C-alpha cells in the first residue's frame, strides 16, 4: 500500500474528522474509500456524464414514487415564451385587485 500526503485547510480537516467519527472510521479510511471509488468509477466524471447520471437518478426516483409525467401537461412553447400575453394577463390581474 502506498502512502500519500494531502494538504487541506483546518476547517476541511475538522469537518472530515467529524464525519469520520460519526461513521466510526478514520480520515485516512474516508480518503482511501473515496480514491478507490473514484478509480473504480472511471477517474473523473465529465459534466455531461454527471448530468446524465443525475437525470437517470431523478427519473428512477420519480418512477419509484409513482409520479406520472405527461408531456401533455406542459405549456405549449408559444405560451411559454409569449411575454406579451403574460404581460397582458398580469396587467388584467392588477386591474382586478382592489386598491390598497
N, C-alpha and C positions, 0 to 999 in steps of 0.2 A: 504494500500500500504506500502511495506517495503522500508526503506532507506538503501542504501549501500554506502560504501566509496571505491573509486577506486583511486589508485595512478598511475600516468603516468608522463613521463618526460615533461619538459617545451615545447619542440618543438611539441610533440604529442598533448599536450593541446592547443597550439597555432593554430595548423592546424585544430583541432576539432572545435575550436571557429570560425575559418574562414568558415569551411563547414557549421556549424550551422547557421551562419549569412547569408550565401548565400541561405540557404534553409528556412530562416525565422523561425528558431526554436532555441532550446537551446541544449547545450551539453548533459544535462540530458535526454532530449527527444530523442536525437540520440542514447544514450546508452540504454535507455528503449526500443526503437524500435528494436535495434539490438538484445537485450536479448530476447524480445518477439518473434522475427522471429527465432532466434536460438532454442528457446524452442518449437516452432511450427514445425520446420523442423526436429526435432529429435535430439536435442542437438548437438553432434559433428559428422560431416560427415566424414566417413572413406575416406582415399585416393582413394580406389577403387570406392566408390560411387561417389566421386568428379570427378574422371576420366570418369566414365560412363556418368555422367550428362553433363560434358563438351563435350564429343563426341556426345551426343544426341543434344546438342545445336548447335554444328558445323554442324551436319547433317541437322538439321532443317533450319539453316541459308542458307546452300548450296541449299537445295530444294526450299526455298523461292526465291532465286535469279535465279533459273532455271539452276543451274550448273548440267551438265551431266557428271557423273563419270563412266568410264568403266574400268573394270579390264583388258580388252584387251589393254588399253593404257599403262599399266605398263611394265617395263622391265622384261624380264624373270629372274628368280632367278640366273641362271647360268651367265647371262650377268652382273647382278648387282654385283656379287661377284667375277667375273673373273678379278682379278687385273692384271694379266699378259697381258690380252687383252687390258685393259685400258692403261697400261704402253706402250705397242706397239703403240697404237693409239696416245698417247702423243708424243712419240719419232718421229713418222711419221709426226705429225703436226709441230714439231720443225724443221725437215729437210726441210719442205716446206716453212718455214719462211725465208725471205731474211736476211742475216747477217746485223747487225747494225753497 
